[in-house]
Amino acid sequence: MTKLKLSVIPDDRPVKVTVELPATVFRDLQAYAAILAATAGEAEPPQPAKLIAPMLQRFMATDKGFKTARNRLP
């Protein structure tokens, strides 16, 4: 059997998830998108749904408790 340096390639395809957000959270996402567009000098704010994945990534990347617990997983 050939020994390769690469093993299984992880599946990095996007996964579609449907969630229900409280109206207040959606309004906050809209406001965040508007502020982000104004800060970047863009005419149109991004769709609020486009902000959710980067926000979750940032949240998990900076959560020390999550990092510690995840490193303990087999």
HUVENTA-V747899 format. One record per residue. N is the residue number from 0. RES is the residue in three letters. SS is DSSP state (A for helix, B for strand, O for the rest). PSI is psi as a letter, one per 20 degrees, with the letter a starting at -180 (999 if undefined). Layout:
N	RES	SS	PSI
N	RES	SS	PSI
This chain:
0	MET	O	p
1	THR	O	p
2	LYS	O	o
3	LEU	O	q
4	LYS	O	h
5	LEU	O	q
6	SER	O	b
7	VAL	O	p
8	ILE	O	p
9	PRO	O	q
10	ASP	O	o
11	ASP	O	j
12	ARG	O	q
13	PRO	O	q
14	VAL	O	p
15	LYS	O	p
16	VAL	O	p
17	THR	O	p
18	VAL	O	q
19	GLU	O	p
20	LEU	O	q
21	PRO	O	q
22	ALA	A	h
23	THR	A	h
24	VAL	A	g
25	PHE	A	g
26	ARG	A	h
27	ASP	A	h
28	LEU	A	g
29	GLN	A	g
30	ALA	A	g
31	TYR	A	g
32	ALA	A	g
33	ALA	A	g
34	ILE	A	g
35	LEU	A	g
36	ALA	A	g
37	ALA	A	g
38	THR	A	h
39	ALA	A	i
40	GLY	O	k
41	GLU	O	q
42	ALA	O	g
43	GLU	O	p
44	PRO	O	q
45	PRO	O	q
46	GLN	O	p
47	PRO	O	h
48	ALA	A	h
49	LYS	A	i
50	LEU	A	h
51	ILE	A	g
52	ALA	A	g
53	PRO	A	h
54	MET	A	g
55	LEU	A	g
56	GLN	A	g
57	ARG	A	g
58	PHE	A	g
59	MET	A	h
60	ALA	A	h
61	THR	O	j
62	ASP	O	o
63	LYS	A	h
64	GLY	A	g
65	PHE	A	g
66	LYS	A	g
67	THR	A	g
68	ALA	A	h
69	ARG	A	h
70	ASN	A	h
71	ARG	A	i
72	LEU	O	q
73	PRO	O	999
